[in-house]
Amino acid sequence: MRLKSCIALGVIVLAGVIMSAADGLRFSSNQVVATSMATGPDIVVSKIAFLNGGQSSWGREGGISANSFDTTACNIGDQPASWDTASAFHPIITQNVYRLKSGRFEHIGLSWVKHGFSTVEDNCTLCDVSCDFCCTSCQPTGLSNMLGVNCGDVYSSSLNGNRDNLGPHSEVDAFTGEFPPSPTRPDKFCVGGVDDGNSCGVIEDCDSLVCAYPLLGGRLQVKDDDLDPAMNVGALYYLESQYIAQDDASFGNAMNNASHRPTDISILNGKFRFDAQDVTVPGEPAIYAWGKNDPQGLCDVALTPCVLDVDCPGVGEMCLPNRYCQGDSTPCITSADCAVGDACVGVIETVIQLPGEGRFILAAKASPLRTAEWRYDYAVFNMNSDRSGAFFRVPVPMNQQNRDLFFRDVDYHSGEVFDLTDWAAVEAGDTITWSAHVCVGGDADGSSCVGDVDCPNGGLCQPYQLDTCVGGDLDGASCTDHSDCAGAVSGQCSGPQARQCTMGNNIGVSCFNDGDCVNGGVGSCTLLFPSYGASVNSNALRFSTMYSFGFISPAQPATTTVTLGLFKPGSSDRITASSVGPSVGPADCNGNSIPDECDVDCNAPGCSGVPMCGLKSDCQPLGVEGHGIPDECEVAFIDCNGNGVPDNCDTDPSDPDGDGQVSGDCNSNDFPDECEQDCDGDGLPSACDRICNGTVDFGQACFNDSQCDANSSCVDNEDTDGDGLSDCEDLCPMTNPGGSCVCPDPDLCCLFGDPNSTCIGVQSISLCLSIGFEPVCQLAAECRDGCLLGDIDDNGVRDLRDIAGLMTCFSGHSSVTGFATPSAECLRVFDVDNDGTVEQADFSAFQEGLQGP
């Protein structure tokens, strides 16, 4: 049965300014009804949900989950929208999943497109179950193949996951909304019999007479590893849907057709299940969720969200600001941390509108690292450009030590014709460019490749649309014209997009335009390769899809110009946009107008004769990551003991800075021992603490057996009662029997120990601790700080001796006359409800757990 829906809104009022939906501006959650509407049909996804127990997970197979969700479409235009199943004049619907993890936004799952059919026009009679944003003036047409003005239509998750309604992305022109009237369906396969697994069209093709879609076929697919809570600590997830239709596009109303909604991930009956949260954000694709929800702090090692150092799982790990002051690139949390008038910035969003065609949205972020470097992250979303993306290029300083180049796309599936070869990153002089690679020449001309071996008979595997200077003193630098290669010794702009004179007196000579070929005759400058026709199914950034990019650079952030290459032929093969990226000038972290490399070494390239060079210390030896950065820039991030030496140099036994001081680092984690937790005050971190295990000196701190008596040995600090805490940290180290305070399995394992936050089920406390969470008892009044509540003598049971202790500690309620504040020990043992008193409620909880005589 089709679920009904309700109408949406025609105009948005935001901060007192009226903005038509046709403007493509983002919606806000405080929508109100207005009287004017966009001209023509205007389809908006008003709700993403799982209604009436709708199916959100179809199952798992081969490490992949198949899913779908409900979508409500509302026509907020002033004309009905076509919903004709028998023609190409109906909307197609995408379903996507995104993840925000460790400050990086990624597209992790997509479906084939759902083809719309048969509207059920409705107003607000079912608002409570079908939509988030409603009004009361639906104008139904009474036709199943039209969606009336101000009317809505719902598809349940089961319909959106029905393979008979799905078609491939490759048949859709997202900008015009055109596609074949009879779309291709996902492949079917024989089930059982001799030909089990063979492709089929009808049951007669199979000896078992079963021809069926596979479980995953065409549905929204996500890899299990991208959803598993244990592998994605602190991650946030978002669902997105986009409607594309010819009549909506022809009136210019296609820029508000994508909406998103936050979702939680849970496991139910062995399936990963999505549970929609908050409300749908209509007219706004999921890429905008990055900036709204990006954490202000990241743990410097685990890269998990944090507010304080204590929120980080590793011993000695720090919570670093995940934003920076735009004026001077210093880390910050709010603008109050920056100079007056300066902004504390995080994710920066840029709309890239192609002239006369579709739209891309770019989001970018620079994050300060503890190594005095910066991590640059980018996400590019193709909303509805049929020309698609061919490459993404970011300027970088020449000769800088960029590292950890990152790329993430989302895999097409179920027989979709697009190639899945990842884009490769090429660092050429002053740019980093990610692009698909294709064979140039040979038998595989135009096909995707990873290396030359994929291009037989003389073909070369080269980046799609990457031009570089060949020859001259700028050899290897990126270029768009020969003038870009004109240094002291000029080179030629050449590469896979290279052009060559095919007419005129310079035939065969590299060129950029026809003028380069004119030498006493008419010239023609012709693009040599690649041929789009040969590469039509290469891995391009296509509609309703997002790719992510990143790298780490020593250069501080600045406003920069990035380049997006265009895949399908058109008036231009690329477009530029303003964003954030590494400053292309010499790195100068301390702002003294001396390049960092010159600050620490007069012999570095280009530093000879630079005034005041070589006066700053750099404890890192040549060849070590971070070399060329003055220590004074690093200690702001990684000098936990405040001695003016970066921690990783402070603990280097070779004493690279030559100051004669080396801090201990017993667990080799680059943090001086004096900065780490030392629960027994013996000068050794708790993680490395060892004790004598014997009859005379049991518990005495030691480094080796020689420090214990003849009958003892030096062993790792013990956990006598097996409650997950070392004895020196445990308030009840001798609790007997061992493990008496361990919560029963399965337990709750919660982020930061807060059972109201992110929690998962695990089978052991050690596993919970290993992923940076804390175990939480599901039983009321069980344990606290490693001790059994109510067990004041620490013998592992609540008995008559503990009743005597409770009588001594009993304080009554704080509002009762004669109340006396209990001691810290009384509160630790008997204050079950943790309200600062030991009263009747605590006594009742104690009685329930009374165990012995």
Secondary structure, 3 states (H helix, E strand, C coil): CCCCCCCCCCEEEECCEEEEHHHCCCCCCCCCCCCCCECCCCEEEEEEECHHHCCCEEEEECCEEEECCEEEEEECECCCEECCCCCCCCCEEEEEEEEEECCEEEEEEECCEEECCCCCCECHHHHHHHCCCCCCCCECCCCCCEECECCEEEECHHHHCCHHHEECHHHCECCCCECCCCCCCCCEEECCCCCCCCEECCHHHCCCCCEECCCCCCCEEEEHHHCCHHHCCCCEEEEEEEEECHHHHHCCCHHHCEEEEEEEEEEECCEEEEEECCCCECCCCCCHHHHHHCCCEEECCCCCECCCHHHCCCCCCCEEECEEECCCCCEECCHHHCCCCCCEECCEEEEEECCCCCEEEEEEEEEECCCCCEEEEEEEEECCCCCCEEEEEEECCCCCCCEEEEEECCCCCCCCCCCCCCCEEEEECCEEEEECEEEECCCCCCCECCCHHHCCCCCEEEECCCCEEECCCCCCCECCCHHHHCCCCCCEEECCCCEEEEECCCCCCEECCHHHHCCCCCCEEEECCCCHHHHCCCCCECCCEEEEEEEEECCCEEEEEEEEEECCCCCCCEEEEEEEEECCCCCCCCCCCCCHHHHHCCCCCCCCCCCCCCCCCCCCCCCCCCCCCCHHHHHHHHCCCCCCCCHHHHCCCCCCCCCCCCCCCCCCCCCCHHHCCCCCCCCCCHHHCEEEECCCCCCCECCCHHHCCCCCEEEECCCCCCCCCCCCCCCCCCCCCCCCCCCCCCEEEEHHHCCCCCEEEECCHHHHHHCCCEEECCCCCCEECCEECCCCCCCCCCCHHHHHHHHHHCCCCCCCCCCCCCCHHHHHHHCCCCCCCCCHHHHHHHHHCCCCC
